[in-house]
Amino acid sequence: MFLPSMFFTLHAMQSTQHRWVFQTLPGWDSLLPVDSGQYSNSKVISSILFSGSAEEIVIPRKKTWYGIAVLQALASTVNRDPTASHYVFQDDSYLTPRTSAEFKLYSLAQESGRTAAKYFINTYPKYFQKDFANPHIPCLMPETLELQVNEVSEAALIERIQLRKVKAAVDMYDQLLQAGTPVSLDLTNDLLDLISLYGDCDPARGDAPEQRTEEMVSLTLTSNNNAERIFNMMPERNRRSYGALIRGMVKHGAYSKAFNTYTDLLNNRLTGDVHIFNALISAAPEVREKYVEKWDLIVDLLKQMAEQKVKPTLLTFNAVLKALRRCGSLGRTQAFPVINEMKALGIAPSLATYDHVLGIFYKAGKLIFNSFPYCKFDLLRCRSHLWWGDIEQAYRVHSLLGVGENWKLLGDSYYQSIYYGRFFNLLCMMEHIDVVLKWYKELIPSLYYPNSQGMRDLLQALDTDNRLDLIPQIWKDIKRMGHDNKTELVEEMLSLMARENQIPEVQQSFADCALDVKALYTQTDRRVPLSWSAGSLSSITSILLAAERTQQAWEMLKLFKLANRVPSYCFGDTRFSSDSSDMNLCCSSFSILR
């Protein structure tokens, strides 16, 4: 068999200095040893090819995959089913919500059950040691929350710090000092970090029942707190020690003490780090009264950062913007220069950045959409455009929900209901009915459970575009969502169907819908029963007469007497063909026949 010749380029170097890579030649794979030091930038030049030219292969950088990357890739191949309820309720059809109140109730019930189960598992882990999962799934096993090391040692202190046992860690630290055991500087700083974060009390467990005690309410550092006591007992302090104490003072409201501690740091010929300056900048509005004084203090801290060669980070600029929210009109003047400085340093804004900037300008009623050509906004603030009746801005805000995980910015079910309610109300007022119905099918019931006012807005939109023939279909949704007990909504729907005659097919569907409403009025076992009014009785009677269902219309006349109601208007020149003396007496008593 004839084989074409192959060319290899060999480097006369030791084998340990070679890195073997695959080089693809026309029709062949050649294995070339390449010096790893020479091509450290991941660019490999191949051997001379048949054409005599050199081919360059760029090896891509290593891709770091998240643990749920495969699930995310699969999720991107499917779309949300607008006809299905929220995914959290699909495991139990009984807990399928119909209204926003039921959505909140059922979701809280599920979360409460998970929290209760987690509480019992972590409180009594010895009863839940059998592992059914194969392979082993650590997050499904009980957490180790109990102390395992009981002797007085640094290992015991490390364990208590890792388990966030603040009181136990402080007690162990005191026991170590009493026993004459020196504690390392790094470990003492870890303890200071723990105390500065949680104060002198243990953090509440995430699976514990909700409790509200005076100890949990008060977070202000006292004069004899453990953080300052341990800091003063330390034989040696470094920048991290001061940083932990300053951040703890700012977190728990001791702002003046934080600046005094920073002055002490400078007097000991130490310099601050970016975390210290971030904390001091966020505390600046609390130690000055006038807007100008607050801003001057922030500028002074930024100048000190430059003198100490501390490079600002995203958190630094977010702290500045957060402080500017407390500076009134001065904040609106300085906000955009701060953003421009971020751009000059190549620092990309985060969601918190947009939140602070929107917070600065929101009360002034200024639109700043065009100033931020980015894809992330605080949707809870941007929903103000839905109040202003600007449908284009509303679409722009709503389009941001499809970017990344911005949908999380809507908050809990209460805020989601407010957002979608305003959005749907604006659609009903501004858009054509076909567009409204498209969004209606898209949002309900997978994302939004409209209240009775939302359904009334939809009925008004149907009336505006003369699409009353869709009312029977909307009535089915009204019943499914539990709004069939709202008197104002039901009477408005009946009045729309009774206002004018339709084609026979539509009129018959109106009559069926009216009889369905009548059945609800006659039910006595309902928790919130409907009571007959003159308007509802007259509307149903008119609808039945327009559909030429005279016998059922006569039955409605009897209900006027039973409910002690008088028809609100005359039924026109309609003649009832009936020999019943009771019906004739009923008609004459109301002067219906002319």
C-alpha positions as semicolon CSV with decimal commas, in nm:
position;residue;x (nm);y (nm);z (nm)
1;M;0,000;0,000;0,000
2;F;0,134;0,340;-0,096
3;L;0,165;0,585;0,191
4;P;0,240;0,953;0,139
5;S;0,541;1,093;0,313
6;M;0,502;1,275;0,647
7;F;0,717;1,552;0,783
8;F;0,791;1,606;1,152
9;T;0,969;1,889;1,318
10;L;1,167;1,772;1,620
11;H;1,312;2,009;1,876
12;A;1,644;1,908;2,022
13;M;1,543;1,954;2,381
14;Q;1,489;1,728;2,677
15;S;1,168;1,533;2,682
16;T;1,063;1,687;3,011
17;Q;1,057;2,027;2,849
18;H;0,834;1,915;2,564
19;R;0,459;1,946;2,546
20;W;0,290;1,710;2,302
21;V;0,011;1,851;2,095
22;F;-0,190;1,720;1,805
23;Q;-0,138;1,897;1,474
24;T;-0,379;1,825;1,193
25;L;-0,222;1,794;0,846
26;P;-0,414;1,742;0,526
27;G;-0,539;1,389;0,569
28;W;-0,308;1,309;0,860
29;D;-0,264;1,361;1,233
30;S;0,091;1,431;1,339
31;L;0,213;1,437;1,695
32;L;0,457;1,720;1,745
33;P;0,669;1,790;2,052
34;V;0,658;2,162;2,121
35;D;0,849;2,357;2,380
36;S;0,599;2,456;2,652
37;G;0,799;2,758;2,753
38;Q;0,824;2,893;2,401
39;Y;0,450;2,881;2,340
40;S;0,313;2,969;2,679
41;N;0,036;3,177;2,521
42;S;-0,137;2,863;2,391
43;K;-0,035;2,929;2,031
44;V;0,139;2,643;1,854
45;I;0,309;2,675;1,518
46;S;0,301;2,356;1,323
47;S;0,568;2,199;1,109
48;I;0,622;2,294;0,751
49;L;0,327;2,167;0,554
50;F;0,331;2,030;0,204
51;S;0,283;2,376;0,068
52;G;0,578;2,503;0,267
53;S;0,369;2,748;0,474
54;A;0,331;2,743;0,851
55;E;-0,016;2,696;1,000
56;E;-0,105;2,841;1,337
57;I;-0,347;2,668;1,571
58;V;-0,500;2,861;1,861
59;I;-0,587;2,639;2,153
60;P;-0,893;2,781;2,332
61;R;-0,884;2,865;2,697
62;K;-1,009;2,615;2,944
63;K;-1,384;2,644;2,994
64;T;-1,508;2,627;3,350
65;W;-1,846;2,457;3,365
66;Y;-2,089;2,499;3,648
67;G;-2,242;2,200;3,817
68;I;-2,581;2,264;3,657
69;A;-2,447;2,351;3,311
70;V;-2,609;2,047;3,154
71;L;-2,946;2,129;3,310
72;Q;-2,918;2,488;3,190
73;A;-2,842;2,369;2,837
74;L;-3,145;2,139;2,843
75;A;-3,365;2,414;2,985
76;S;-3,270;2,645;2,699
77;T;-3,424;2,399;2,451
78;V;-3,778;2,428;2,590
79;N;-4,014;2,717;2,646
80;R;-4,252;2,797;2,928
81;D;-4,600;2,650;2,892
82;P;-4,836;2,949;2,927
83;T;-5,135;2,722;2,988
84;A;-4,981;2,546;3,288
85;S;-4,955;2,672;3,642
86;H;-4,628;2,763;3,807
87;Y;-4,375;2,480;3,806
88;V;-4,359;2,459;4,186
89;F;-4,720;2,334;4,194
90;Q;-4,698;2,070;3,925
91;D;-4,613;1,788;4,165
92;D;-4,944;1,824;4,348
93;S;-5,248;1,908;4,137
94;Y;-5,455;1,976;4,449
95;L;-5,231;2,274;4,524
96;T;-5,289;2,441;4,188
97;P;-5,366;2,805;4,271
98;R;-5,645;3,002;4,106
99;T;-5,582;3,344;4,259
100;S;-5,281;3,540;4,382
101;A;-5,390;3,478;4,742
102;E;-5,393;3,102;4,684
103;F;-5,055;3,126;4,509
104;K;-4,907;3,287;4,819
105;L;-5,083;3,047;5,056
106;Y;-4,983;2,729;4,873
107;S;-4,624;2,838;4,809
108;L;-4,580;2,934;5,174
109;A;-4,729;2,601;5,277
110;Q;-4,476;2,413;5,065
111;E;-4,187;2,622;5,192
112;S;-4,306;2,579;5,550
113;G;-4,312;2,203;5,504
114;R;-3,957;2,200;5,368
115;T;-3,834;2,419;5,653
116;A;-4,003;2,198;5,912
117;A;-3,853;1,884;5,761
118;K;-3,506;2,042;5,750
119;Y;-3,542;2,152;6,111
120;F;-3,620;1,802;6,234
121;I;-3,344;1,646;6,024
122;N;-3,080;1,886;6,155
123;T;-3,208;1,876;6,513
124;Y;-3,222;1,496;6,532
125;P;-2,960;1,381;6,280
126;K;-2,914;1,039;6,442
127;Y;-3,255;0,931;6,312
128;F;-3,171;1,019;5,952
129;Q;-2,837;0,851;5,889
130;K;-2,947;0,598;5,627
131;D;-2,830;0,709;5,285
132;F;-3,060;0,598;5,004
133;A;-2,894;0,804;4,732
134;N;-2,647;0,636;4,497
135;P;-2,416;0,812;4,433
136;H;-2,400;0,996;4,764
137;I;-2,562;1,344;4,769
138;P;-2,419;1,542;5,064
139;C;-2,686;1,814;5,062
140;L;-2,957;1,555;5,134
141;M;-2,788;1,439;5,453
142;P;-2,822;1,612;5,792
143;E;-2,589;1,903;5,850
144;T;-2,330;1,879;6,125
145;L;-2,446;2,148;6,366
146;E;-2,334;1,998;6,697
147;L;-1,988;2,052;6,843
148;Q;-1,753;1,756;6,814
149;V;-1,437;1,892;6,981
150;N;-1,483;1,952;7,355
151;E;-1,129;2,002;7,485
152;V;-0,982;2,350;7,515
153;S;-0,774;2,390;7,200
154;E;-0,737;2,595;6,886
155;A;-0,909;2,314;6,696
156;A;-1,218;2,362;6,915
157;L;-1,211;2,737;6,848
158;I;-1,180;2,677;6,473
159;E;-1,478;2,440;6,485
160;R;-1,695;2,691;6,669
161;I;-1,605;2,966;6,423
162;Q;-1,687;2,744;6,125
163;L;-2,023;2,651;6,278
164;R;-2,089;3,020;6,354
165;K;-2,131;2,957;6,725
166;V;-2,050;3,311;6,837
167;K;-2,100;3,271;7,210
168;A;-1,926;2,934;7,222
169;A;-1,633;3,071;7,020
170;V;-1,589;3,369;7,254
171;D;-1,602;3,140;7,558
172;M;-1,342;2,908;7,405
173;Y;-1,117;3,204;7,325
174;D;-1,138;3,324;7,687
175;Q;-1,061;2,973;7,813
176;L;-0,755;2,954;7,590
177;L;-0,624;3,283;7,726
178;Q;-0,691;3,175;8,085
179;A;-0,503;2,851;8,024
180;G;-0,206;3,048;7,892
181;T;-0,240;2,909;7,540
182;P;-0,147;3,173;7,280
183;V;-0,395;3,217;6,996
184;S;-0,253;3,290;6,653
185;L;-0,316;3,627;6,494
186;D;-0,500;3,480;6,195
187;L;-0,734;3,278;6,416
188;T;-0,807;3,582;6,633
189;N;-0,888;3,779;6,320
190;D;-1,127;3,501;6,213
191;L;-1,302;3,538;6,547
192;L;-1,321;3,915;6,502
193;D;-1,475;3,865;6,159
194;L;-1,740;3,637;6,309
195;I;-1,828;3,879;6,590
196;S;-1,830;4,178;6,358
197;L;-2,076;4,002;6,128
198;Y;-2,323;3,867;6,384
199;G;-2,256;4,076;6,695
200;D;-2,250;3,908;7,034
201;C;-2,541;3,672;6,964
202;D;-2,559;3,354;6,760
203;P;-2,719;3,386;6,415
204;A;-3,066;3,242;6,374
205;R;-3,081;2,904;6,207
206;G;-3,237;2,905;5,865
207;D;-3,455;2,605;5,950
208;A;-3,559;2,721;6,296
209;P;-3,911;2,850;6,369
210;E;-3,943;3,227;6,350
211;Q;-3,878;3,399;6,680
212;R;-3,851;3,765;6,764
213;T;-3,672;3,844;7,086
214;E;-3,525;4,164;7,221
215;E;-3,178;4,020;7,174
216;M;-3,241;3,970;6,803
217;V;-3,395;4,313;6,754
218;S;-3,108;4,511;6,903
219;L;-2,803;4,502;6,676
220;T;-2,623;4,814;6,797
221;L;-2,284;4,745;6,949
222;T;-2,267;4,817;7,320
223;S;-1,970;4,976;7,492
224;N;-1,855;4,644;7,642
225;N;-1,898;4,427;7,334
226;N;-1,676;4,128;7,274
227;A;-1,529;4,262;6,949
228;E;-1,371;4,567;7,113
229;R;-1,273;4,366;7,422
230;I;-1,088;4,103;7,218
231;F;-0,934;4,370;6,995
232;N;-0,796;4,556;7,298
233;M;-0,650;4,233;7,444
234;M;-0,465;4,142;7,126
235;P;-0,086;4,170;7,175
236;E;-0,042;4,235;6,804
237;R;-0,278;4,393;6,553
238;N;-0,256;4,418;6,178
239;R;-0,465;4,579;5,907
240;R;-0,706;4,287;5,900
241;S;-0,773;4,326;6,274
242;Y;-0,863;4,693;6,230
243;G;-1,067;4,613;5,922
244;A;-1,280;4,354;6,099
245;L;-1,352;4,593;6,385
246;I;-1,433;4,888;6,157
247;R;-1,669;4,684;5,938
248;G;-1,843;4,549;6,247
249;M;-1,889;4,899;6,389
250;V;-2,036;5,025;6,062
251;K;-2,265;4,723;6,030
252;H;-2,405;4,763;6,380
253;G;-2,442;5,142;6,382
254;A;-2,131;5,262;6,568
255;Y;-2,029;5,502;6,290
256;S;-1,829;5,752;6,495
257;K;-1,633;5,471;6,658
258;A;-1,550;5,336;6,314
259;F;-1,385;5,664;6,209
260;N;-1,201;5,684;6,542
261;T;-1,067;5,332;6,489
262;Y;-0,954;5,429;6,139
263;T;-0,764;5,725;6,288
264;D;-0,601;5,483;6,533
265;L;-0,501;5,264;6,238
266;L;-0,325;5,559;6,070
267;N;-0,153;5,655;6,394
268;N;-0,004;5,304;6,411
269;R;0,147;5,359;6,067
270;L;-0,084;5,115;5,894
271;T;-0,282;5,166;5,579
272;G;-0,639;5,072;5,504
273;D;-0,761;4,822;5,250
274;V;-1,049;4,850;5,009
275;H;-1,295;4,686;5,253
276;I;-1,216;4,944;5,522
277;F;-1,273;5,233;5,284
278;N;-1,594;5,081;5,151
279;A;-1,732;5,060;5,503
280;L;-1,628;5,416;5,588
281;I;-1,779;5,555;5,267
282;S;-2,112;5,387;5,343
283;A;-2,097;5,536;5,696
284;A;-2,011;5,889;5,579
285;P;-2,375;6,011;5,553
286;E;-2,433;5,908;5,915
287;V;-2,161;6,128;6,069
288;R;-2,236;6,447;5,875
289;E;-2,558;6,647;5,854
290;K;-2,534;6,872;5,549
291;Y;-2,526;6,730;5,198
292;V;-2,207;6,915;5,111
293;E;-2,031;6,789;5,423
294;K;-2,129;6,432;5,344
295;W;-1,993;6,459;4,992
296;D;-1,672;6,630;5,107
297;L;-1,606;6,344;5,349
298;I;-1,659;6,088;5,072
299;V;-1,420;6,276;4,842
300;D;-1,162;6,293;5,121
301;L;-1,183;5,916;5,171
302;L;-1,140;5,860;4,797
303;K;-0,832;6,085;4,798
304;Q;-0,687;5,885;5,087
305;M;-0,745;5,567;4,888
306;A;-0,539;5,715;4,605
307;E;-0,262;5,824;4,844
308;Q;-0,247;5,478;5,000
309;K;-0,254;5,318;4,655
310;V;-0,575;5,129;4,723
311;K;-0,755;5,049;4,400
312;P;-1,133;5,100;4,414
313;T;-1,363;4,814;4,324
314;L;-1,723;4,780;4,220
315;L;-1,826;4,776;4,586
316;T;-1,648;5,108;4,637
317;F;-1,851;5,283;4,370
318;N;-2,169;5,116;4,488
319;A;-2,099;5,250;4,838
320;V;-2,049;5,600;4,692
321;L;-2,376;5,580;4,498
322;K;-2,558;5,446;4,802
323;A;-2,429;5,741;5,004
324;L;-2,537;5,983;4,730
325;R;-2,895;5,864;4,776
326;R;-2,877;6,050;5,108
327;C;-2,748;6,371;4,951
328;G;-3,062;6,504;4,783
329;S;-3,007;6,720;4,475
330;L;-2,631;6,699;4,522
331;G;-2,654;6,326;4,465
332;R;-2,824;6,379;4,129
333;T;-2,542;6,614;4,032
334;Q;-2,261;6,375;4,123
335;A;-2,416;6,042;4,018
336;F;-2,317;6,045;3,653
337;P;-1,959;6,162;3,716
338;V;-1,924;5,860;3,943
339;I;-2,058;5,636;3,665
340;N;-1,814;5,792;3,418
341;E;-1,529;5,722;3,659
342;M;-1,637;5,360;3,673
343;K;-1,627;5,341;3,294
344;A;-1,281;5,501;3,289
345;L;-1,151;5,233;3,525
346;G;-1,317;4,953;3,329
347;I;-1,553;4,853;3,612
348;A;-1,883;4,715;3,488
349;P;-2,194;4,818;3,685
350;S;-2,394;4,560;3,875
351;L;-2,764;4,540;3,959
352;A;-2,693;4,724;4,284
353;T;-2,538;5,006;4,081
354;Y;-2,855;5,050;3,879
355;D;-3,065;5,026;4,192
356;H;-2,875;5,311;4,357
357;V;-2,878;5,531;4,046
358;L;-3,250;5,474;3,994
359;G;-3,302;5,548;4,363
360;I;-3,120;5,880;4,323
361;F;-3,329;5,994;4,026
362;Y;-3,658;5,817;4,094
363;K;-3,802;6,074;4,333
364;A;-3,711;6,351;4,092
365;G;-3,935;6,191;3,828
366;K;-3,658;6,182;3,569
367;L;-3,630;5,917;3,300
368;I;-3,279;5,779;3,270
369;F;-3,342;5,481;3,043
370;N;-3,144;5,625;2,755
371;S;-2,844;5,688;2,980
372;F;-2,797;5,316;3,049
373;P;-2,768;5,102;2,735
374;Y;-2,737;4,791;2,947
375;C;-2,966;4,497;3,000
376;K;-3,022;4,501;3,375
377;F;-3,247;4,729;3,574
378;D;-3,429;4,723;3,904
379;L;-3,766;4,620;3,766
380;L;-3,947;4,713;4,083
381;R;-3,849;5,075;4,029
382;C;-3,889;5,069;3,653
383;R;-4,250;4,959;3,687
384;S;-4,328;5,323;3,756
385;H;-4,352;5,361;3,378
386;L;-4,662;5,148;3,392
387;W;-4,827;5,421;3,598
388;W;-4,737;5,690;3,349
389;G;-4,927;5,525;3,063
390;D;-4,620;5,490;2,842
391;I;-4,673;5,161;2,661
392;E;-4,338;5,172;2,481
393;Q;-4,144;5,216;2,803
394;A;-4,353;4,939;2,959
395;Y;-4,254;4,703;2,677
396;R;-3,889;4,796;2,727
397;V;-3,912;4,723;3,098
398;H;-4,093;4,396;3,039
399;S;-3,841;4,282;2,780
400;L;-3,573;4,293;3,049
401;L;-3,741;4,003;3,225
402;G;-3,618;3,771;2,951
403;V;-3,252;3,865;3,006
404;G;-3,064;3,622;3,226
405;E;-3,223;3,589;3,568
406;N;-3,372;3,938;3,582
407;W;-3,710;3,784;3,660
408;K;-3,585;3,739;4,016
409;L;-3,592;4,117;4,056
410;L;-3,971;4,112;4,065
411;G;-3,960;3,983;4,420
412;D;-4,215;3,761;4,587
413;S;-4,562;3,673;4,467
414;Y;-4,708;3,999;4,603
415;Y;-4,477;4,221;4,398
416;Q;-4,514;3,997;4,095
417;S;-4,891;4,039;4,115
418;I;-4,854;4,417;4,135
419;Y;-4,617;4,429;3,839
420;Y;-4,818;4,206;3,608
421;G;-5,142;4,372;3,717
422;R;-5,018;4,716;3,615
423;F;-4,871;4,582;3,294
424;F;-5,196;4,408;3,200
425;N;-5,402;4,715;3,294
426;L;-5,189;4,929;3,064
427;L;-5,231;4,677;2,781
428;C;-5,609;4,685;2,820
429;M;-5,611;5,066;2,802
430;M;-5,361;5,121;2,520
431;E;-5,351;4,816;2,292
432;H;-5,586;4,656;2,043
433;I;-5,792;4,366;2,173
434;D;-5,598;4,111;1,965
435;V;-5,273;4,220;2,132
436;V;-5,443;4,214;2,471
437;L;-5,568;3,860;2,418
438;K;-5,222;3,748;2,304
439;W;-5,071;3,874;2,629
440;Y;-5,367;3,733;2,821
441;K;-5,286;3,384;2,698
442;E;-4,916;3,437;2,756
443;L;-4,940;3,556;3,116
444;I;-5,241;3,372;3,256
445;P;-5,227;3,143;3,447
446;S;-4,858;3,056;3,432
447;L;-4,733;3,395;3,557
448;Y;-5,026;3,609;3,667
449;Y;-5,348;3,554;3,854
450;P;-5,556;3,864;3,782
451;N;-5,787;4,005;4,046
452;S;-6,143;4,113;3,981
453;Q;-6,027;4,459;3,867
454;G;-5,799;4,298;3,609
455;M;-6,090;4,100;3,466
456;R;-6,303;4,416;3,457
457;D;-6,027;4,587;3,260
458;L;-6,038;4,299;3,014
459;L;-6,417;4,329;2,978
460;Q;-6,381;4,701;2,908
461;A;-6,121;4,625;2,642
462;L;-6,363;4,378;2,480
463;D;-6,632;4,644;2,484
464;T;-6,402;4,909;2,334
465;D;-6,310;4,691;2,033
466;N;-6,661;4,541;1,997
467;R;-6,559;4,184;2,077
468;L;-6,833;4,102;2,324
469;D;-6,871;3,760;2,162
470;L;-6,570;3,648;2,371
471;I;-6,745;3,713;2,701
472;P;-6,864;3,349;2,752
473;Q;-6,505;3,231;2,714
474;I;-6,383;3,492;2,963
475;W;-6,659;3,385;3,203
476;K;-6,510;3,038;3,220
477;D;-6,179;3,190;3,327
478;I;-6,356;3,410;3,582
479;K;-6,508;3,101;3,743
480;R;-6,181;2,910;3,731
481;M;-5,998;3,193;3,906
482;G;-6,258;3,218;4,180
483;H;-6,395;3,562;4,088
484;D;-6,751;3,442;4,029
485;N;-6,846;3,571;4,375
486;K;-6,755;3,933;4,293
487;T;-7,090;4,109;4,251
488;E;-6,959;4,413;4,062
489;L;-6,768;4,199;3,811
490;V;-7,063;3,965;3,747
491;E;-7,314;4,250;3,707
492;E;-7,084;4,438;3,468
493;M;-7,048;4,127;3,254
494;L;-7,425;4,076;3,249
495;S;-7,491;4,439;3,156
496;L;-7,251;4,413;2,860
497;M;-7,429;4,103;2,728
498;A;-7,774;4,261;2,775
499;R;-7,693;4,600;2,625
500;E;-7,751;4,516;2,257
501;N;-7,859;4,222;2,045
502;Q;-7,602;4,003;1,872
503;I;-7,616;3,748;1,594
504;P;-7,818;3,434;1,688
505;E;-7,514;3,217;1,757
506;V;-7,359;3,471;1,993
507;Q;-7,695;3,542;2,154
508;Q;-7,744;3,174;2,235
509;S;-7,399;3,159;2,397
510;F;-7,492;3,469;2,599
511;A;-7,809;3,293;2,714
512;D;-7,615;2,985;2,827
513;C;-7,371;3,208;3,013
514;A;-7,659;3,398;3,178
515;L;-7,819;3,073;3,297
516;D;-7,484;2,965;3,439
517;V;-7,471;3,291;3,633
518;K;-7,827;3,236;3,751
519;A;-7,729;2,898;3,893
520;L;-7,462;3,067;4,104
521;Y;-7,716;3,310;4,250
522;T;-7,942;3,025;4,355
523;Q;-7,669;2,827;4,532
524;T;-7,700;2,854;4,910
525;D;-7,396;2,651;5,012
526;R;-7,145;2,907;4,883
527;R;-6,913;3,068;5,135
528;V;-6,976;3,411;4,979
529;P;-7,327;3,388;4,824
530;L;-7,441;3,632;4,559
531;S;-7,751;3,840;4,625
532;W;-7,993;3,937;4,352
533;S;-8,010;4,299;4,248
534;A;-8,255;4,467;4,012
535;G;-7,977;4,512;3,758
536;S;-7,867;4,149;3,754
537;L;-8,226;4,019;3,731
538;S;-8,311;4,261;3,450
539;S;-7,992;4,181;3,257
540;I;-8,047;3,805;3,266
541;T;-8,410;3,848;3,166
542;S;-8,316;4,070;2,869
543;I;-8,048;3,823;2,756
544;L;-8,295;3,534;2,763
545;L;-8,557;3,732;2,577
546;A;-8,305;3,829;2,307
547;A;-8,227;3,459;2,264
548;E;-8,603;3,389;2,239
549;R;-8,607;3,177;2,554
550;T;-8,935;3,314;2,681
551;Q;-9,014;3,036;2,926
552;Q;-8,685;3,084;3,110
553;A;-8,744;3,461;3,099
554;W;-9,082;3,408;3,272
555;E;-8,903;3,218;3,546
556;M;-8,676;3,516;3,596
557;L;-8,983;3,737;3,649
558;K;-9,084;3,523;3,945
559;L;-8,746;3,592;4,103
560;F;-8,824;3,964;4,103
561;K;-9,108;3,895;4,345
562;L;-8,907;3,653;4,557
563;A;-8,611;3,890;4,586
564;N;-8,838;4,192;4,639
565;R;-8,683;4,375;4,345
566;V;-8,834;4,601;4,079
567;P;-8,711;4,586;3,717
568;S;-8,471;4,869;3,648
569;Y;-8,602;4,923;3,294
570;C;-8,880;4,815;3,060
571;F;-8,828;4,506;2,845
572;G;-8,964;4,678;2,536
573;D;-9,250;4,554;2,320
574;T;-9,183;4,188;2,388
575;R;-9,506;3,989;2,426
576;F;-9,500;3,681;2,649
577;S;-9,710;3,399;2,511
578;S;-9,833;3,224;2,823
579;D;-10,173;3,126;2,965
580;S;-10,054;3,124;3,325
581;S;-10,255;3,365;3,534
582;D;-9,967;3,395;3,782
583;M;-9,732;3,518;3,509
584;N;-9,988;3,763;3,375
585;L;-10,043;3,894;3,728
586;C;-9,669;3,924;3,773
587;C;-9,632;4,120;3,451
588;S;-9,920;4,352;3,529
589;S;-9,786;4,423;3,876
590;F;-9,458;4,544;3,725
591;S;-9,629;4,712;3,425
592;I;-9,400;4,521;3,188
593;L;-9,657;4,467;2,911
594;R;-9,777;4,766;2,715
